[in-house]
Amino acid sequence: MKLQIGKSIKVRKGILCPDDPEFDLSGWQGRIIEVSEDEDGEVTIGIAWDSLTLKEMPELYIEISEADGLD
């Protein structure tokens, strides 16, 4: 799959949050807003979660994200 800004995505089963593996992101969906690659070739994808995903997110995930300065 070619990662393109604006494309809709759905997280595959078994994918854990890279910032906090306590959270399973399986089934979360949204749109790609950023694609970047570091000097080692590792790709990072910025995602704007859709309203259904935001509604179902665990409150603890939101609190930790805000405390860590994540969008």
N, CA, C and O atoms as CSV, one atom per row, in Angstrom:
chain,resi,resn,atom,element,x,y,z
A,1,MET,N,N,0.844,-1.185,0.000
A,1,MET,CA,C,0.000,0.000,0.000
A,1,MET,C,C,0.886,1.243,0.000
A,1,MET,O,O,1.817,1.356,0.797
A,2,LYS,N,N,0.592,2.141,-0.876
A,2,LYS,CA,C,1.307,3.417,-0.930
A,2,LYS,C,C,0.676,4.352,0.095
A,2,LYS,O,O,-0.529,4.600,0.065
A,3,LEU,N,N,1.495,4.863,0.993
A,3,LEU,CA,C,1.002,5.772,2.024
A,3,LEU,C,C,0.891,7.171,1.443
A,3,LEU,O,O,1.897,7.785,1.086
A,4,GLN,N,N,-0.325,7.670,1.350
A,4,GLN,CA,C,-0.548,8.989,0.787
A,4,GLN,C,C,-1.374,9.825,1.748
A,4,GLN,O,O,-2.339,9.346,2.343
A,5,ILE,N,N,-0.980,11.079,1.888
A,5,ILE,CA,C,-1.746,12.003,2.715
A,5,ILE,C,C,-3.169,12.083,2.169
A,5,ILE,O,O,-3.390,12.197,0.964
A,6,GLY,N,N,-4.127,12.018,3.096
A,6,GLY,CA,C,-5.539,12.087,2.736
A,6,GLY,C,C,-6.217,10.738,2.603
A,6,GLY,O,O,-7.446,10.660,2.604
A,7,LYS,N,N,-5.421,9.654,2.485
A,7,LYS,CA,C,-6.017,8.319,2.374
A,7,LYS,C,C,-6.587,7.871,3.706
A,7,LYS,O,O,-6.031,8.159,4.765
A,8,SER,N,N,-7.711,7.159,3.637
A,8,SER,CA,C,-8.300,6.566,4.836
A,8,SER,C,C,-7.562,5.275,5.155
A,8,SER,O,O,-7.176,4.527,4.257
A,9,ILE,N,N,-7.373,5.023,6.440
A,9,ILE,CA,C,-6.704,3.799,6.870
A,9,ILE,C,C,-7.460,3.191,8.046
A,9,ILE,O,O,-8.204,3.870,8.754
A,10,LYS,N,N,-7.247,1.900,8.229
A,10,LYS,CA,C,-7.762,1.191,9.393
A,10,LYS,C,C,-6.616,0.354,9.932
A,10,LYS,O,O,-5.967,-0.371,9.179
A,11,VAL,N,N,-6.363,0.450,11.231
A,11,VAL,CA,C,-5.241,-0.252,11.851
A,11,VAL,C,C,-5.524,-1.755,11.886
A,11,VAL,O,O,-6.596,-2.196,12.300
A,12,ARG,N,N,-4.536,-2.523,11.441
A,12,ARG,CA,C,-4.667,-3.978,11.428
A,12,ARG,C,C,-4.721,-4.547,12.844
A,12,ARG,O,O,-4.234,-3.945,13.801
A,13,LYS,N,N,-5.322,-5.712,12.940
A,13,LYS,CA,C,-5.445,-6.425,14.206
A,13,LYS,C,C,-4.059,-6.703,14.790
A,13,LYS,O,O,-3.144,-7.118,14.079
A,14,GLY,N,N,-3.923,-6.470,16.087
A,14,GLY,CA,C,-2.689,-6.791,16.795
A,14,GLY,C,C,-1.650,-5.679,16.821
A,14,GLY,O,O,-0.557,-5.875,17.353
A,15,ILE,N,N,-1.967,-4.517,16.257
A,15,ILE,CA,C,-1.010,-3.412,16.250
A,15,ILE,C,C,-1.138,-2.626,17.557
A,15,ILE,O,O,-2.219,-2.160,17.919
A,16,LEU,N,N,-0.010,-2.494,18.252
A,16,LEU,CA,C,0.011,-1.766,19.520
A,16,LEU,C,C,0.517,-0.346,19.299
A,16,LEU,O,O,1.230,-0.077,18.333
A,17,CYS,N,N,0.150,0.548,20.187
A,17,CYS,CA,C,0.588,1.935,20.113
A,17,CYS,C,C,2.110,1.981,20.246
A,17,CYS,O,O,2.656,1.440,21.207
A,18,PRO,N,N,2.808,2.620,19.294
A,18,PRO,CA,C,4.270,2.670,19.391
A,18,PRO,C,C,4.770,3.499,20.571
A,18,PRO,O,O,5.880,3.280,21.055
A,19,ASP,N,N,3.961,4.448,21.036
A,19,ASP,CA,C,4.352,5.286,22.172
A,19,ASP,C,C,4.039,4.630,23.514
A,19,ASP,O,O,4.664,4.947,24.526
A,20,ASP,N,N,3.065,3.712,23.518
A,20,ASP,CA,C,2.666,3.044,24.760
A,20,ASP,C,C,2.020,1.707,24.414
A,20,ASP,O,O,0.815,1.658,24.167
A,21,PRO,N,N,2.799,0.611,24.391
A,21,PRO,CA,C,2.294,-0.692,23.971
A,21,PRO,C,C,1.184,-1.268,24.853
A,21,PRO,O,O,0.674,-2.355,24.581
A,22,GLU,N,N,0.818,-0.551,25.889
A,22,GLU,CA,C,-0.324,-0.963,26.713
A,22,GLU,C,C,-1.633,-0.842,25.923
A,22,GLU,O,O,-2.630,-1.477,26.267
A,23,PHE,N,N,-1.625,-0.026,24.864
A,23,PHE,CA,C,-2.843,0.244,24.108
A,23,PHE,C,C,-2.837,-0.463,22.755
A,23,PHE,O,O,-1.916,-0.299,21.955
A,24,ASP,N,N,-3.881,-1.249,22.519
A,24,ASP,CA,C,-4.074,-1.958,21.258
A,24,ASP,C,C,-4.861,-1.043,20.314
A,24,ASP,O,O,-5.972,-0.624,20.637
A,25,LEU,N,N,-4.291,-0.739,19.164
A,25,LEU,CA,C,-4.916,0.171,18.207
A,25,LEU,C,C,-5.744,-0.564,17.151
A,25,LEU,O,O,-6.235,0.065,16.214
A,26,SER,N,N,-5.905,-1.864,17.283
A,26,SER,CA,C,-6.641,-2.663,16.297
A,26,SER,C,C,-7.998,-2.042,15.987
A,26,SER,O,O,-8.787,-1.755,16.887
A,27,GLY,N,N,-8.254,-1.842,14.698
A,27,GLY,CA,C,-9.558,-1.349,14.260
A,27,GLY,C,C,-9.713,0.157,14.268
A,27,GLY,O,O,-10.686,0.674,13.720
A,28,TRP,N,N,-8.778,0.877,14.874
A,28,TRP,CA,C,-8.878,2.338,14.863
A,28,TRP,C,C,-8.756,2.804,13.423
A,28,TRP,O,O,-8.027,2.204,12.633
A,29,GLN,N,N,-9.467,3.870,13.078
A,29,GLN,CA,C,-9.425,4.350,11.702
A,29,GLN,C,C,-9.385,5.867,11.633
A,29,GLN,O,O,-9.813,6.568,12.550
A,30,GLY,N,N,-8.860,6.347,10.520
A,30,GLY,CA,C,-8.749,7.784,10.318
A,30,GLY,C,C,-8.125,8.078,8.975
A,30,GLY,O,O,-8.121,7.231,8.082
A,31,ARG,N,N,-7.594,9.287,8.832
A,31,ARG,CA,C,-6.952,9.709,7.582
A,31,ARG,C,C,-5.482,10.040,7.836
A,31,ARG,O,O,-5.126,10.586,8.880
A,32,ILE,N,N,-4.646,9.704,6.873
A,32,ILE,CA,C,-3.221,10.019,6.959
A,32,ILE,C,C,-3.050,11.531,6.763
A,32,ILE,O,O,-3.524,12.102,5.781
A,33,ILE,N,N,-2.357,12.165,7.725
A,33,ILE,CA,C,-2.114,13.605,7.616
A,33,ILE,C,C,-0.635,13.927,7.441
A,33,ILE,O,O,-0.274,15.056,7.107
A,34,GLU,N,N,0.221,12.928,7.667
A,34,GLU,CA,C,1.664,13.154,7.546
A,34,GLU,C,C,2.370,11.820,7.347
A,34,GLU,O,O,2.013,10.815,7.962
A,35,VAL,N,N,3.377,11.826,6.481
A,35,VAL,CA,C,4.238,10.663,6.286
A,35,VAL,C,C,5.669,11.177,6.307
A,35,VAL,O,O,6.035,12.046,5.515
A,36,SER,N,N,6.482,10.635,7.220
A,36,SER,CA,C,7.877,11.066,7.288
A,36,SER,C,C,8.779,9.844,7.446
A,36,SER,O,O,8.354,8.781,7.900
A,37,GLU,N,N,10.029,10.032,7.059
A,37,GLU,CA,C,11.008,8.955,7.144
A,37,GLU,C,C,12.264,9.505,7.807
A,37,GLU,O,O,12.755,10.571,7.434
A,38,ASP,N,N,12.787,8.766,8.803
A,38,ASP,CA,C,14.004,9.232,9.461
A,38,ASP,C,C,15.239,8.759,8.697
A,38,ASP,O,O,15.120,8.083,7.674
A,39,GLU,N,N,16.414,9.114,9.191
A,39,GLU,CA,C,17.660,8.789,8.502
A,39,GLU,C,C,17.929,7.288,8.407
A,39,GLU,O,O,18.726,6.851,7.577
A,40,ASP,N,N,17.262,6.493,9.259
A,40,ASP,CA,C,17.408,5.037,9.213
A,40,ASP,C,C,16.383,4.376,8.296
A,40,ASP,O,O,16.357,3.152,8.163
A,41,GLY,N,N,15.535,5.194,7.664
A,41,GLY,CA,C,14.521,4.666,6.757
A,41,GLY,C,C,13.237,4.245,7.433
A,41,GLY,O,O,12.352,3.687,6.784
A,42,GLU,N,N,13.112,4.506,8.759
A,42,GLU,CA,C,11.889,4.149,9.466
A,42,GLU,C,C,10.803,5.186,9.176
A,42,GLU,O,O,11.014,6.389,9.333
A,43,VAL,N,N,9.646,4.697,8.753
A,43,VAL,CA,C,8.535,5.567,8.373
A,43,VAL,C,C,7.615,5.795,9.564
A,43,VAL,O,O,7.276,4.864,10.295
A,44,THR,N,N,7.218,7.046,9.746
A,44,THR,CA,C,6.239,7.416,10.763
A,44,THR,C,C,5.036,8.014,10.053
A,44,THR,O,O,5.180,8.824,9.137
A,45,ILE,N,N,3.845,7.605,10.485
A,45,ILE,CA,C,2.615,8.078,9.868
A,45,ILE,C,C,1.814,8.857,10.898
A,45,ILE,O,O,1.542,8.352,11.988
A,46,GLY,N,N,1.434,10.082,10.559
A,46,GLY,CA,C,0.537,10.879,11.399
A,46,GLY,C,C,-0.885,10.623,10.951
A,46,GLY,O,O,-1.180,10.668,9.757
A,47,ILE,N,N,-1.770,10.353,11.899
A,47,ILE,CA,C,-3.156,10.008,11.569
A,47,ILE,C,C,-4.103,10.908,12.339
A,47,ILE,O,O,-3.935,11.124,13.539
A,48,ALA,N,N,-5.109,11.435,11.634
A,48,ALA,CA,C,-6.215,12.147,12.276
A,48,ALA,C,C,-7.323,11.112,12.450
A,48,ALA,O,O,-7.954,10.694,11.479
A,49,TRP,N,N,-7.553,10.706,13.693
A,49,TRP,CA,C,-8.547,9.675,13.960
A,49,TRP,C,C,-9.946,10.192,13.644
A,49,TRP,O,O,-10.234,11.373,13.836
A,50,ASP,N,N,-10.812,9.305,13.160
A,50,ASP,CA,C,-12.185,9.696,12.842
A,50,ASP,C,C,-13.028,9.775,14.114
A,50,ASP,O,O,-12.587,9.375,15.192
A,51,SER,N,N,-14.237,10.292,13.971
A,51,SER,CA,C,-15.098,10.523,15.142
A,51,SER,C,C,-15.463,9.230,15.863
A,51,SER,O,O,-15.570,9.222,17.090
A,52,LEU,N,N,-15.658,8.139,15.128
A,52,LEU,CA,C,-15.994,6.856,15.776
A,52,LEU,C,C,-14.835,6.368,16.639
A,52,LEU,O,O,-15.040,5.891,17.755
A,53,THR,N,N,-13.625,6.492,16.118
A,53,THR,CA,C,-12.437,6.070,16.871
A,53,THR,C,C,-12.256,6.954,18.096
A,53,THR,O,O,-11.984,6.453,19.187
A,54,LEU,N,N,-12.405,8.259,17.927
A,54,LEU,CA,C,-12.255,9.178,19.060
A,54,LEU,C,C,-13.269,8.877,20.160
A,54,LEU,O,O,-12.951,8.968,21.346
A,55,LYS,N,N,-14.474,8.524,19.768
A,55,LYS,CA,C,-15.522,8.195,20.748
A,55,LYS,C,C,-15.181,6.949,21.557
A,55,LYS,O,O,-15.507,6.858,22.741
A,56,GLU,N,N,-14.522,5.990,20.909
A,56,GLU,CA,C,-14.229,4.703,21.538
A,56,GLU,C,C,-12.867,4.638,22.226
A,56,GLU,O,O,-12.568,3.654,22.903
A,57,MET,N,N,-12.039,5.668,22.063
A,57,MET,CA,C,-10.709,5.668,22.679
A,57,MET,C,C,-10.811,5.596,24.195
A,57,MET,O,O,-11.663,6.252,24.794
A,58,PRO,N,N,-9.957,4.812,24.811
A,58,PRO,CA,C,-9.943,4.799,26.276
A,58,PRO,C,C,-9.550,6.189,26.813
A,58,PRO,O,O,-8.634,6.827,26.296
A,59,GLU,N,N,-10.240,6.629,27.828
A,59,GLU,CA,C,-9.949,7.943,28.406
A,59,GLU,C,C,-8.499,8.042,28.874
A,59,GLU,O,O,-7.876,9.096,28.755
A,60,LEU,N,N,-7.967,6.945,29.405
A,60,LEU,CA,C,-6.572,6.941,29.860
A,60,LEU,C,C,-5.623,7.229,28.697
A,60,LEU,O,O,-4.631,7.937,28.870
A,61,TYR,N,N,-5.916,6.689,27.520
A,61,TYR,CA,C,-5.079,6.942,26.338
A,61,TYR,C,C,-5.059,8.437,26.018
A,61,TYR,O,O,-4.004,9.002,25.728
A,62,ILE,N,N,-6.219,9.066,26.073
A,62,ILE,CA,C,-6.327,10.512,25.796
A,62,ILE,C,C,-5.550,11.310,26.843
A,62,ILE,O,O,-4.818,12.238,26.500
A,63,GLU,N,N,-5.704,10.957,28.098
A,63,GLU,CA,C,-5.012,11.666,29.182
A,63,GLU,C,C,-3.489,11.556,29.029
A,63,GLU,O,O,-2.771,12.546,29.171
A,64,ILE,N,N,-3.012,10.353,28.741
A,64,ILE,CA,C,-1.558,10.148,28.588
A,64,ILE,C,C,-1.051,10.915,27.366
A,64,ILE,O,O,0.003,11.548,27.421
A,65,SER,N,N,-1.799,10.857,26.270
A,65,SER,CA,C,-1.403,11.573,25.056
A,65,SER,C,C,-1.298,13.073,25.314
A,65,SER,O,O,-0.337,13.715,24.892
A,66,GLU,N,N,-2.283,13.624,26.003
A,66,GLU,CA,C,-2.255,15.053,26.310
A,66,GLU,C,C,-1.082,15.401,27.221
A,66,GLU,O,O,-0.408,16.409,27.015
A,67,ALA,N,N,-0.844,14.569,28.221
A,67,ALA,CA,C,0.266,14.824,29.157
A,67,ALA,C,C,1.624,14.753,28.444
A,67,ALA,O,O,2.568,15.445,28.823
A,68,ASP,N,N,1.709,13.908,27.407
A,68,ASP,CA,C,2.952,13.763,26.644
A,68,ASP,C,C,3.073,14.790,25.528
A,68,ASP,O,O,4.067,14.804,24.803
A,69,GLY,N,N,2.066,15.651,25.385
A,69,GLY,CA,C,2.107,16.694,24.352
A,69,GLY,C,C,1.790,16.193,22.965
A,69,GLY,O,O,2.139,16.837,21.975
A,70,LEU,N,N,1.125,15.036,22.878
A,70,LEU,CA,C,0.745,14.499,21.562
A,70,LEU,C,C,-0.594,15.097,21.134
A,70,LEU,O,O,-1.442,15.430,21.962
A,71,ASP,N,N,-0.758,15.223,19.822
A,71,ASP,CA,C,-2.029,15.745,19.288
A,71,ASP,C,C,-3.106,14.704,19.366
A,71,ASP,O,O,-4.242,14.960,18.965
